Structure formats: C-alpha cells, structure tokens
Amino acid sequence: MPDRIFMPLMALIGLAMIAFSLVWPQGYGDRSPPPWGTVPIQQTPEMRAKIQREKDAAALREQQARQQVSDARAAEAGQ
C-alpha cells in the first residue's frame, strides 16, 4: 500500500480512536467527561446499600459456618 494512502488512513484511525475514547464510558470507577458522564452505577446510594447488605450477609454466613465447625469439633471432642 502506498505511503500517501497508508499515512492519512493511520492518522484518521488515530483521530477516530481519540474521539471514541472521549465518549466511551469509563467503567464503573470514574466518571466520563461532563457532556457524556453519569454517576457510576456502583456509586449510587441504592447500589451502595445493596453492596453493604451483600457484605453483611456474607459476613453472617461466614460467622455461622465457623460456629458450625466449632460446634462440630466440640461435639466430636466430647464423645
């Protein structure tokens, strides 16, 4: 492919990639620039409350599992 076709094509692709990066969502962590940005899903109050409930439930399940193991070991040692 001749350079006079290849180089402008690469410049066009590069500019398109830069433009695309300005409007593509930035994931769940940071906001996009102001014209396009919205509050990330995981930073909304509803989602934060849901995440905290899941953490609390997981901690409770872990505590119950540890207690069951402890009770089973105590029962085994008592026999």
N, C-alpha and C positions, 0 to 999 in steps of 0.2 A: 504494500500500500504506500503510495507516495506521501512524503512528509507534509506537503501542503494540504492534504486531506486529513492525515492522522493527527497532526498537532492541533488544529482547530476542533477536531472531534474530541480529543482529550480535554481541551480547555472547556468545551461545552459540558462534557460529562462531569468535570470537576466543579463547575459552577452549579450544575443541577444537584450534585451531592451536597454542596454547601447550602443551597436553598432548601433541600429536603431535610437537612439536619435542623434547620430553624423551625420547621413546622411539625416535625415528628415528635410524638410525646416522649418525655424524658424518663419514662418509667414511673415507678411508684415512689421514688425518693424525692426528687427535686421538681420544682415547677418549670414549665416551659416559659419562654419569654412572654411578657404581658399580653400581646394581642391574641395569643393562642392558649396560654396557660390556664389551667384549672387546678383546684386543690387536689392533690393526690388522694386516691381512694383511701389509703391507709391512714391519712391524717384527718379524715372527717370524724366528728365526735361519735357517730353511730358505729363506725368501724373500730375506733379505739376502744369503745365499750365492749364490742364483740370480742376483740382480741384479748382484752383483760378477762372477760368471762371464760374464754377458752383456756387462758393461762391458769386461772383459778381452778377450773375443773380438772386440768391436767395435774396440778399440784395435789388436789384432793385425791385423785385416783392413785397417784404415786404414794401418798401417805397411807391410803387404805391397803395398797399392795404390800408395803413394808410392814404394816401392822399384821396382816395375814401371815406373812412369812415369819414374823417374830412369834406370833401365837402358835403357828405350826411347829416351830423349833422348840418352844416351851412345852408344848404338849408332848412332843417326841422325847424330850429330855425327862419329863415327869413320869413316863411309863417305864 
